[in-house]
Amino acid sequence: MKGEAIRVLVVDDSAVTRRWLSDLIEGEDDLTVCGQAHHGVDAIEKVELLAPDVVTLDLDMPVLDGLSALEKIMDRRPTPVIIFSVYSTENAPQALEALERGAVDCVAKPSVLGGPGLECETKAILDGIRTASGAHPRTSSTPSRRQDLPVSFSGSRGTRKVVAIGASTGGPQAVGSVLGGLPGNLDAAVLIVQHLPDVFVDPFARRLDSLVSLPVSIPSDGDLLESARVYVAPMGHHLFLRSIEGRVRLRLDSNLRGRVLQPSVGELFSSLLEVDLEQVVSVLLTGMGDDGAAEMLQLKSRGACTLVQDESSCVVYGMPRVAEELGAVDHVMNLSDLAKKIVEKVGVS
């Protein structure tokens, strides 16, 4: 009998997958399987009956699909949920929507269970479960488009005001919340580094663009930094700034340059130190790890305004916590207050 092991409910319509994942979990001293479910309705009932610490949830299931089950779980008994599914360009928007509806993380289901080369995949699954067990799932969704906010002006308007935002676990929902509170005539460019599986990045940017007042896009290398626009770091590339012929431009680089994560929040924040900017607001939202925390301290020492999301509104209080412990933070704020503070600092045009 495992003492205080993390109790996991495994939900998948495939008996083979349920068996494989259950065996994987039971092989860890700190994890145990408290039950299995084979479709969404079964999952909802067993969450209420068993009160698991974490749920692994497939998306494509009969009777009731994973997305619908997730919504009901979050409504009835909010529980940390990891989406465990096969990801492709076609189903990535559905998985991304699950993150926005309250799932803590998404982990790719291996294409061949029990096959060779599974070390990285199995580590991601087990690490994801452990992280999720300490998470605080949020049930609010990304806000709809704010029709009452001014729309952005057209035309090229280079800027030297920057709002740089980094997020990881729980970030899609948090980023959407912050951007949803920003006006379309914000007098600054907004740069986003969100840790996501590569296949999710394009749908993430497109969904944000459909929901918030500021135009959202994935930049190309060399694009001019413009006011009242949001730029999302593309998959497999660091996003950073460089001054070229007197103008600030966005640069992309696929070289890891010693970074574990790509894109890296720290890489973006570091680049802000190398460019002559009029104003910088750096923000760390919910997420595991410490990406960007040390660089935020450097930005603070150079006069940037530094903001982090508070523990009560974070899904995972990791990156903000490390920044706060380093003394890198000007303001620790609830998610709902961050947009107002950003507007206060950079203004509107």
Secondary structure as GFF3:
##gff-version 3
##sequence-region A 1 349
A	DSSP	beta_strand	6	11	.	.	.	ID=ss1
A	DSSP	alpha_helix	15	26	.	.	.	ID=ss2
A	DSSP	beta_strand	31	37	.	.	.	ID=ss3
A	DSSP	alpha_helix	40	50	.	.	.	ID=ss4
A	DSSP	beta_strand	54	57	.	.	.	ID=ss5
A	DSSP	alpha_helix	66	76	.	.	.	ID=ss6
A	DSSP	beta_strand	81	85	.	.	.	ID=ss7
A	DSSP	alpha_helix	92	100	.	.	.	ID=ss8
A	DSSP	beta_strand	105	108	.	.	.	ID=ss9
A	DSSP	alpha_helix	119	133	.	.	.	ID=ss10
A	DSSP	beta_strand	161	167	.	.	.	ID=ss11
A	DSSP	alpha_helix	171	180	.	.	.	ID=ss12
A	DSSP	beta_strand	189	194	.	.	.	ID=ss13
A	DSSP	three_ten_helix	198	200	.	.	.	ID=ss14
A	DSSP	alpha_helix	201	211	.	.	.	ID=ss15
A	DSSP	beta_strand	216	217	.	.	.	ID=ss16
A	DSSP	beta_strand	229	232	.	.	.	ID=ss17
A	DSSP	beta_strand	238	244	.	.	.	ID=ss18
A	DSSP	beta_strand	247	253	.	.	.	ID=ss19
A	DSSP	alpha_helix	265	272	.	.	.	ID=ss20
A	DSSP	beta_strand	279	284	.	.	.	ID=ss21
A	DSSP	alpha_helix	293	301	.	.	.	ID=ss22
A	DSSP	beta_strand	305	309	.	.	.	ID=ss23
A	DSSP	three_ten_helix	311	313	.	.	.	ID=ss24
A	DSSP	alpha_helix	319	325	.	.	.	ID=ss25
A	DSSP	beta_strand	331	333	.	.	.	ID=ss26
A	DSSP	alpha_helix	335	346	.	.	.	ID=ss27
###
